[in-house]
């Protein structure tokens, strides 16, 4: 017979009828009491069937499930009680050294799995109530925050990279330059169409998503005809002195639908990300991602005293406090900091 821990286990009975009863009981038990993993995939497939999630979300959830539920996922759903759930969550936080954000991702899966299980009569308790009753302390979560130097490009690093990009202009480098001058998301950049560019502004109307093909194991990059968030649908202003970049990228492949193409095909986000990593290595700068360029742009807007309402619109966010928490860092180097402190008349 199939077994959760071994590939199969031998079962013996005295008669054919007893063997048949054993087989029926086994599969009836399996159907009436599925594993947590079975429930997870039922829930996921139902959400896909009703178009509630995209392939990229499905892939992300599966990765999180496999990373954290490898053993717990084998448990039969009816044999899991509230104490088991608390023990699993607390042990996972400790063993995986989870941050609060990472825990919230796992909590989302727990909500979905056990809400589905209750709806189909496998459990009779509310997962929301169970998790609400669990006492989590701040000490349980990993608080290893990244330094300012890791979050943004310093003023010196940006100058070196921008100079290199301007001296080695091609389609990819022009795209990276546009990131530094606009703060666009990388998924927004690589899905730009020629029709999105209008003199001193860029219309952001779509983004890129990716997911892992379950048959080939390869990542598939697709265009989603909507922005990442509702606030992401916006017009991004480009400074007049930087409009030459827009003119240059418009000439890259004027006969194609998308601005950034190679051999007639749209360039995916990883093309720009890999180029940025290579440039950082060439210039002896610690590797940072296109999202770090976006954080750099957000920081520069704060330092320029741009009104917060305009910053939100330019960045595609609605919550100013979110910008202040995740997009404002110190990017001044040591000598600049010394000068700023020494020149401050109020200190």
N, C-alpha and C positions, 0 to 999 in steps of 0.2 A: 504494500500500500504506500502511496505518497506520504512523505513525512516532512515536517517543517525544518527539522535539524539535519536529517539525512535524506539522501535522494529517495530511498524507499526502505520500508521495513517489512519483513516477512510476517504474515499472520496465518495461523493454522486453526482449522476447525475440523470436526469429525465428519460433517456431512456437507453436501453441496448447498443445501438449503441454509445452513448456518453461515456458510461463506457468502451467499447472496445477501442474507440479512445484514451481515457485517458491512458489505459494500454499500448497501442502501443507507444504513445508519451513518456510515462515514460521510457520504456526500450530503446527506440531509443535515448533519451537524455542520458541515462546511458551509452549506447554503444559509442555514439559520444562525450561524455564529461565525461570520467571516473575520479575517484578520484586520488589523488596523490598516495594513497596506492595501488590502482589497477595498476597504471603504474609501481610502484616499483616491485610488484610481477610478472608482465608481463616481465619486464626487467630481474629480477633474474631468472625466469624460462627459459627464452631464453638463458641466459648465461650458465645455467646448461645443457640445451639441446645440446648446441654446445661445451660442455666440456671446457668452458673458465674459469670456477672456480670450486673448489672442495666443497664438503659438508661442510668442516670446514669454508671456506670463506662465504658460503651461511648463515651458522648459525651466524657468527659474524656480517654480514650485517643486518640480521633480528633483532638481539638483539639491534644494534645501532638504527635501524629504530624505533622499538617499544619504545625505551628509549626517543627519541628526536622528533618523528614525530606523537605522539599520537593524537594531535588536528590538526596540519597542514596537516597531511595525509588525513583527511576527506575532505579537500577542493577539489572542482572540478577543474581539471587542466586548463580548458579554462578560468576560472575566476581568475587565479593567475597571477599577473603582476610583473614587476621588483621591484616595491616598496614593494609588499608583501614579496618577497624573501628576500630583505634586512632587513625588519622588523623581519622576522622569524629568520634569522641567528643571528642578533644582540641580540634579546631577548633570544635565546637559549644559546648563549655564556654566557650571564649574569646569567640566571636562573640556568643553569647547572654548572656554574663556570668552564668553559672549559679552558683547556690548549690549546696551539696552536696545539699540536699533536692530541688531541681529536677533535678539530675543523676540521683538515684536513680529519679525518675519515668521518665526516658528510658532508664535501664538496665533497668527493668522491661519496657519495650517491646522492647529489644534481646534480652533473655532469651526473651521469648515468640516473637518473629519467628524467631530462629535456632534455637530449640529445635524449633519447628514444622517449619522447613526441614530440620533433620537427621532428624527422625522420618519425613519423607516423601522422604528420599534426595536432597535438593538440595545439601546440604553434608555433609562428613564430620567436621567438627571440632566440639568442644563450646564453645558461647558462654561458658559459665561459666568454663572454663579460660582462654579468650582474654582476657576482661575481668580475671580474677584476675591475669594476668601483666602487665597494663598498669600502669605506675608513675604514679600520680597524686600530685601534691604539694598541700599546703594552699594554696600561692600561686596555684594555677590557679583556685580557686573564689572566687566573690564573697562577701565577708564583710561587706557593708554591712548591719549590724544596725540595727534600729529602736530609737530611744531609749525610755526609760521613759515619757516624756510621750506617745509615740505608741501605746504598748501598753495603757495603762490610763487611766481617768478619775481625775484627781487628786481629793482630798477636796473641794476647792472646786467643781470641775466637777460632781461627783456631786450635791452639795447643790443646785446651781442647777437641774440637770436634774430631780431628784426633786421639788423644789418646783414646777417647772413642770408636771410630770406630775400631781401631786396637785391642782393648781389647775385643770387642764383634763382632767378624767376623762372618757374614753370607752373603747371596747373596746381600741383599739390602745395607748393610753397605759397602761391597766391591765396589758396584756401586758408592756410595757416595764418597768413598775414591778416586776412579778413576776420579770423577769430580774435586776434589781438586787438583789432580796431572796432569790434562790434559786440564781443561777448556772446556770440551765437553758440548754441549747443552743437556738438559735433554731428548729431543726427539731423539737425536742421540744415547745417552747412552742406552735407553730402547729398541732400535731396532738393537743393535749390534748382529751380527752373529759370530759363532766361526771362520768362514772363513775370518772375517775382522781383526783378530788379528794375527800379524806377529812379533814375537820377540819384538823389541823395538818400534813398531809403530802400529797404529790403522787406518784402512781404513774406512773413513766416506763416506757412499754411500746412506744413506736413513735417514728418520726421521719419527716422529709420528705426526699424525693429529687427531683431534677429532671434532665431531659435535653432535648436539642435535637431537635425533630422534623425529620427529614431532608427531608421533603416541603415543609413550610411555613416552616421556619427558626425557628419559635417555640419557646420553652422550655415544657416540660410539667412541672408540679409534681404529684407524687403522694405518697401516704402509704404508707410501708413499715411493715408490721405487725411490726416488730422494732426494737430500739434500734440505735444506730450501732455499738456494740460489745457484746460479752457483758456487760461490766461496766456498760454503759449502762442495763441493766435494773435499776432501783433504786427505792427510796422516798426522795424528797427531802423533808427536814424544813423546814417554814416556821415561823419564830419566831411566838410567840403574838401579839405586838404587830402582826404583819403579816397575820394571818388575815382581817382585814377586806377585804384584796385578794381573797382566795379567795371570800369571801361576795359581793363585788361582781361578780366575773366569772361566778359561778354564775347571777347574775340577768340576764346579758347576753342570752342566747338559750336559755332553759331547755327549749324544745321541740325544739331541734336536737341532733344527735349530738355535734358538735364545739363546744367552748366559744367559740372565736373565729370568728365568721361574719359575713358581710355579704351582705345580700339572699339569705339562705338558703344561701350557699355558704361553704365554709371559706376563711378568709384564708390566703394563702401567706406564706412568710417575707419576701418582698420588701416586703410591706405594712409590716411592722414596721421593716425596715431603712431604707426610704425615710422613714418618719416620724422615726426617730432622726436621720437626716442633716438633715432639715428643722429639727428642734428645735435641733441643734447650730448650724446656720446662724443661727437666730433669736437664740440666746443668745451668739453670737460665740465659740463653742468649736470647736476644730479637729475636723473630722469623724472619728468613730470608729464602728466597727461593733458589732452585738450581741455578736460574739465578744469584743470589748474589754470589754464589760460582764461577761462571764464571767471574763475575766482579772482584772478589778477585784475581783470577788467572791472569787476564789481568793486574791488578795493579801490581802484583808481577813481571810480565815480564818487565813492564816499569821500576820498581825500580831496576831490574837486568841489565838494559841497553841492553836488547836484541835488535838487529837490527829490525827496524820497518817492513821491508819486511818479516822477519821471524815471527814477531808477527801477521801480517795479515794472513799469511799462516796457522799458528797454530790455530788461532781463526776462520778462515773461513770468512774473510772480505777482501774487495779490497781497501777500503778508510781508510787511516791512520788517517785522521782527525776525522772520525767517532769513531775510537778506542779511540783517545785522549779525545773526548767529553763524551763518554758513558762508557768507561772501564778503566778510570784512576782516582783513588780516594786516599785520605789519609787513610791508615789503621793503622797508628802508634798510640799507646795509649799515654796519657799525659806525663808519665815519659820518654817514648822513644823520644817524641818531644822535651822535655826539654834537654835531653842528646844530641840530634842531633844539636840543636841550640847552646848549650854551647860548643860543640866540633868543631863547624865550624870556622876555622881559618880566613876566609875571612870576617866574620861579625864584 
